[in-house]
Amino acid sequence: MSHKQWSAVVMIAVQLAVVAWVVYDRNANPEQYGTLRDVAVQLAWAIGYAIVLNIVTIIVVVILVSIARGEELKDERADERDRAIAARSLRNAYFVLSVGGLAALLTIAFAYSPIAALYVLFAAMALAALTDSVSQLVYYGRG
């Protein structure tokens, strides 16, 4: 697997872990998330954790894969194929995020709680990130 494929795998794993943490924490401590501010703070921390975990995890994975292969796992310079894959993956993710943003707006329009709208927006961002990474793996797998 190339560096870009490993990066996509790491992003999928981290995104799933962060979403699992948000769901677990919300269900384990419902009294902590009664206000819009509390939920916004939790989701902002979750996004921050995802960024830091992605960076740390890809560094660890590159080191481990390099040791296992006996040669350095380098991030190759992007060529035409890489740019095309990135563009198609982002297109897919943008579609998911757009639909999720609409769902968040509709959540408020239909008089649901703003807290529910925040969770819908967070879910849309998480699904968009997963869509981007999964799309990259699929497109790189096709060749």
DRENMARVEX-475506 format. One record per residue (C-alpha): residue number from 1; residue in three letters; x, y, z. Coordinates in nm, 4 decimals, padded with zeros to 6 digits, always signed. Layout:
// residues N
- NUM,ala,X,Y,Z
...
// end
This chain:
// residues 143
- 1,met,+00.0000,+00.0000,+00.0000
- 2,ser,+00.1154,+00.3504,-00.0759
- 3,his,+00.1466,+00.6360,+00.1706
- 4,lys,-00.1774,+00.7871,+00.0414
- 5,gln,-00.3633,+00.4608,+00.0953
- 6,trp,-00.2255,+00.4268,+00.4479
- 7,ser,-00.3320,+00.7858,+00.5163
- 8,ala,-00.6852,+00.7045,+00.4033
- 9,val,-00.6975,+00.3940,+00.6254
- 10,val,-00.5758,+00.5971,+00.9239
- 11,met,-00.8344,+00.8670,+00.8601
- 12,ile,-01.1121,+00.6088,+00.8463
- 13,ala,-00.9996,+00.4452,+01.1708
- 14,val,-00.9600,+00.7760,+01.3539
- 15,gln,-01.2936,+00.9099,+01.2307
- 16,leu,-01.4743,+00.5956,+01.3431
- 17,ala,-01.3003,+00.6109,+01.6829
- 18,val,-01.3928,+00.9756,+01.7373
- 19,val,-01.7550,+00.9194,+01.6368
- 20,ala,-01.7699,+00.6175,+01.8685
- 21,trp,-01.6324,+00.8331,+02.1517
- 22,val,-01.8956,+01.1042,+02.0891
- 23,val,-02.1779,+00.8486,+02.0895
- 24,tyr,-02.0426,+00.6699,+02.3970
- 25,asp,-01.9834,+00.9907,+02.5909
- 26,arg,-02.3290,+01.1251,+02.5036
- 27,asn,-02.4975,+00.8043,+02.6187
- 28,ala,-02.2788,+00.7492,+02.9256
- 29,asn,-02.3135,+01.1093,+03.0516
- 30,pro,-02.6436,+01.2501,+02.9215
- 31,glu,-02.6664,+01.5011,+03.2060
- 32,gln,-02.3498,+01.6755,+03.0799
- 33,tyr,-02.5011,+01.7570,+02.7415
- 34,gly,-02.8250,+01.9349,+02.8252
- 35,thr,-02.7438,+02.2702,+02.6675
- 36,leu,-02.6470,+02.3777,+02.3203
- 37,arg,-02.3165,+02.5129,+02.4535
- 38,asp,-02.2283,+02.1800,+02.6178
- 39,val,-02.2901,+01.9879,+02.2963
- 40,ala,-02.0997,+02.2435,+02.0874
- 41,val,-01.7996,+02.2178,+02.3203
- 42,gln,-01.8075,+01.8368,+02.3064
- 43,leu,-01.8211,+01.8351,+01.9265
- 44,ala,-01.5490,+02.1000,+01.8950
- 45,trp,-01.3235,+01.8859,+02.1160
- 46,ala,-01.4096,+01.5819,+01.9039
- 47,ile,-01.3001,+01.7633,+01.5882
- 48,gly,-00.9796,+01.8739,+01.7601
- 49,tyr,-00.9122,+01.5184,+01.8783
- 50,ala,-00.9651,+01.3901,+01.5240
- 51,ile,-00.7073,+01.6327,+01.3848
- 52,val,-00.4447,+01.5505,+01.6473
- 53,leu,-00.5105,+01.1750,+01.6325
- 54,asn,-00.4817,+01.1747,+01.2525
- 55,ile,-00.1417,+01.3425,+01.2697
- 56,val,-00.0046,+01.1240,+01.5491
- 57,thr,-00.1468,+00.8011,+01.4070
- 58,ile,-00.0129,+00.8527,+01.0551
- 59,ile,+00.3334,+00.9224,+01.1993
- 60,val,+00.3188,+00.5993,+01.4001
- 61,val,+00.1873,+00.4011,+01.1029
- 62,val,+00.4590,+00.5350,+00.8715
- 63,ile,+00.7245,+00.4355,+01.1246
- 64,leu,+00.5783,+00.0873,+01.1765
- 65,val,+00.5274,+00.0210,+00.8045
- 66,ser,+00.8798,+00.1460,+00.7301
- 67,ile,+01.0220,-00.0922,+00.9907
- 68,ala,+00.8149,-00.3837,+00.8603
- 69,arg,+00.9162,-00.3186,+00.4979
- 70,gly,+01.2770,-00.2453,+00.5764
- 71,glu,+01.2554,+00.0745,+00.3715
- 72,glu,+01.1120,+00.4185,+00.4248
- 73,leu,+00.7450,+00.4711,+00.3391
- 74,lys,+00.7544,+00.8007,+00.1530
- 75,asp,+00.4721,+01.0235,+00.0406
- 76,glu,+00.5290,+01.0357,-00.3322
- 77,arg,+00.4846,+01.3530,-00.5262
- 78,ala,+00.1278,+01.3845,-00.6563
- 79,asp,+00.0866,+01.3059,-01.0246
- 80,glu,-00.2118,+01.3435,-01.2583
- 81,arg,-00.3762,+01.0270,-01.1258
- 82,asp,-00.3404,+01.1384,-00.7637
- 83,arg,-00.4945,+01.4773,-00.8429
- 84,ala,-00.7841,+01.3111,-01.0256
- 85,ile,-00.8461,+01.0733,-00.7350
- 86,ala,-00.8352,+01.3607,-00.4862
- 87,ala,-01.0808,+01.5613,-00.6968
- 88,arg,-01.3274,+01.2728,-00.7321
- 89,ser,-01.3015,+01.1851,-00.3629
- 90,leu,-01.3627,+01.5451,-00.2594
- 91,arg,-01.6575,+01.5642,-00.4990
- 92,asn,-01.8133,+01.2633,-00.3265
- 93,ala,-01.7440,+01.4068,+00.0186
- 94,tyr,-01.8823,+01.7484,-00.0804
- 95,phe,-02.2073,+01.5878,-00.1929
- 96,val,-02.2436,+01.4064,+00.1404
- 97,leu,-02.1633,+01.7235,+00.3345
- 98,ser,-02.4121,+01.9255,+00.1281
- 99,val,-02.6926,+01.6775,+00.1930
- 100,gly,-02.5975,+01.6688,+00.5619
- 101,gly,-02.5971,+02.0487,+00.5832
- 102,leu,-02.9431,+02.0514,+00.4284
- 103,ala,-03.0533,+01.7891,+00.6817
- 104,ala,-02.9233,+02.0081,+00.9665
- 105,leu,-03.1164,+02.3076,+00.8326
- 106,leu,-03.4298,+02.0986,+00.7914
- 107,thr,-03.3899,+01.9753,+01.1468
- 108,ile,-03.4237,+02.3345,+01.2665
- 109,ala,-03.6911,+02.4205,+01.0082
- 110,phe,-03.9114,+02.1400,+01.1354
- 111,ala,-03.8781,+02.2715,+01.4915
- 112,tyr,-03.6486,+02.0055,+01.6280
- 113,ser,-03.3973,+02.0964,+01.8929
- 114,pro,-03.0887,+02.2955,+01.7912
- 115,ile,-02.8948,+02.0271,+01.9782
- 116,ala,-03.0277,+01.7692,+01.7336
- 117,ala,-02.9225,+01.9968,+01.4463
- 118,leu,-02.5676,+02.0123,+01.5880
- 119,tyr,-02.5489,+01.6343,+01.6002
- 120,val,-02.6848,+01.6106,+01.2446
- 121,leu,-02.4193,+01.8584,+01.1278
- 122,phe,-02.1448,+01.6667,+01.3099
- 123,ala,-02.2676,+01.3400,+01.1589
- 124,ala,-02.2633,+01.5015,+00.8138
- 125,met,-01.9029,+01.6141,+00.8620
- 126,ala,-01.8023,+01.2691,+00.9879
- 127,leu,-01.9751,+01.0952,+00.6963
- 128,ala,-01.8146,+01.3360,+00.4498
- 129,ala,-01.4691,+01.2621,+00.5916
- 130,leu,-01.5366,+00.8889,+00.5728
- 131,thr,-01.6677,+00.9249,+00.2174
- 132,asp,-01.3502,+01.1062,+00.1124
- 133,ser,-01.1219,+00.8401,+00.2611
- 134,val,-01.3234,+00.5413,+00.1402
- 135,ser,-01.3452,+00.6958,-00.2071
- 136,gln,-00.9684,+00.7333,-00.2167
- 137,leu,-00.9199,+00.3683,-00.1235
- 138,val,-01.1687,+00.2573,-00.3878
- 139,tyr,-01.0184,+00.4757,-00.6618
- 140,tyr,-00.6602,+00.3738,-00.5764
- 141,gly,-00.7714,+00.0101,-00.5711
- 142,arg,-00.9139,+00.0381,-00.9221
- 143,gly,-00.5806,+00.1585,-01.0525
// end
